[in-house]
């Protein structure tokens, strides 16, 4: 006893769950932008800390080069990294 009650239900247009091509394209663009932003944030959590570490490393390298120029022939110099 199958009965079709098309008069009681929603129309075919209302049951169509697929977005229009323009809406779908916009959703894809939004999703791609969101992924791009998440990937950027995933990299460096604290850029200021990275900058400080790079400055410290550069300063240590300058000191080592200066010590090497001044003490070319002296005993081995030990560098302690903290």
N, C-alpha and C positions, 0 to 999 in steps of 0.2 A: 504494500500500500504506500507506494512512494508518491508524495504529492509535492508539487512545486508551488511555493507561496511567494512568487516574485512580487506580488503586490504588497506583502507585509514586510519585506526586507529592504535593504538599501539598494540603490541603483548600482549598476556596474561601474560607473565612474567613481562612486564613493568607496567602493571596495578595492579599487586599484591602489596598491600600496607603493608602487614604483614612483619615485619622483621624476619630474620632467628632466630632459637632458640638460637643461640649463641649471636646474637645481642640483643635479647630480655632479655636474662639472664644478660648481661652486663648493659643494661639500668636499670634493676631492682636493680642490685647491686649499681649502681651510685645513683639511687633515694634513696635507703636505707641509703647510706652514707651521702647524703645531708640532709635527715631528722634527722639523728643522730647529725650532726653538728649543725643544727638549734635548736634542743632540748637542746644541751649543752649551746648554746649562750642565749637561752631564760631564763635560770635560773638566774644567778647572773650577773647583768649588770656591776657592779664595784667591782671586788673581793678585791681590795685594801681597799675600804671603809668598806667592811664586816670585813676584817682583823683588821682594826682599831677599829671598834665597839666591836669586840670580845676582843681585848686587854683592852679596857676601862672597859668592863664588868668584866673581870678577875681582873683588878686593883681595882675596886670598891668592889668586893667580898673580896679581900685580906684586904682592909682597914676596911671593916665591921667586918671581923673575928678578926683583930688586935684590933679594938676598943672594941669588945665584950670581948676579953681576958683581956684587960687593965681595962675595966670598968664594971666588973661583979658585980654589986650591985649598980651601980650608977643609976641615973634617966634614963628614956627612951631617947634613942638617935634617932634623926630624920635624916633620909638619904634623901637628896634631889637629885633627878636624873635630870640632865640637858639635 
